[in-house]
Amino acid sequence: MKSEYAVLGILLIGLIVSIVSKSYVGVAIAALGIPLYLAYISREMNLLAKSRIFDRDLFLTSSPP
């Protein structure tokens, strides 16, 4: 639930900056900020290591020699 509020906050900050500056800078802030935040959170939680879709053998066999 915390990440939803953070994404909402980033979106609102982007919209406010966009309205105040009357340009698309705020939209760019939101467009870059939200994926960066979600990538940071997923890396922090280490979702790839806990996922059953990607196992260790997949990375070992697909890596170049």
MOFEN-V258262 format. One record per helix or strand. SS is the DSSP state (h for helix, s for strand). FROM is the first residue (numbers start at 0). TO is the last residue. If there is no record, write none. Layout:
# MOFEN-V258262
ss: [SS:SS]
from: [FROM:FROM]
to: [TO:TO]
This chain:
# MOFEN-V258262
ss: [h:h:h:h]
from: [1:24:46:55]
to: [20:44:49:61]
